[in-house]
Amino acid sequence: MTLFTPPLMAKAVKTVDGMDMSERIRLADEIHVQQPQLLASVVVLHRMGSSYPQIEVALHILLVSYQAMKLSGHAWPMISEATQDACLRRLTGQILFSEGLPDALQQQSVHLYIDEHPEPVLLAFAHEHLRQNDLLAVRTDAEKFLMLAVLNLVECIASVRDQARPLSGAQA
């Protein structure tokens, strides 16, 4: 069962889009306390050659994803560096596997990945935001690292969703 429904993601997007800079900074500070590894995976993108506008795209996806986690009515476990590493290994393995396939099988592999993803709405949101900002083409190493960071963020959240526990009396 997915925790990130279309209405929940729409509410998270609307909430973040309605925030001024000080509110976004407070949300980023909260992420630093609750999910420091996720924030670090975005902040480090500058060292990988991403421009500030590109990093803003990844940061927006993180802010919305975290806001959706809060709105889900669940207490989320802290995502560890080990979880990030395991998710990144799985993600790169899937990508490398698909790269070696003929075009038709590659498309089938991508569709299977999407269809079987535990949080397809979260994945679709991240993918669409990257597309809207022309970051799916992967023309540079910086864009490759940014896309991997964003997709890994989604994978990490999806990987711990079964450990998220409903908050008593909370409504999503």
Secondary structure, 3 states (H helix, E strand, C coil): CCCCCHHHHHHHHHHHHCCCHHHHHHHHHHHHHHCHHHHHHHHHHHCCCCCHHHHHHHHHHHHHHHHHHHHCCEECCCCCHHHHHHHHHHHHHHHHHHHCCCHHHHHHHHHHHHHCCCCHHHHHHHHHHHHHCCCCCCCCHHHHHHHHHHHHHHHHHHHHHHHCEECCCCCC
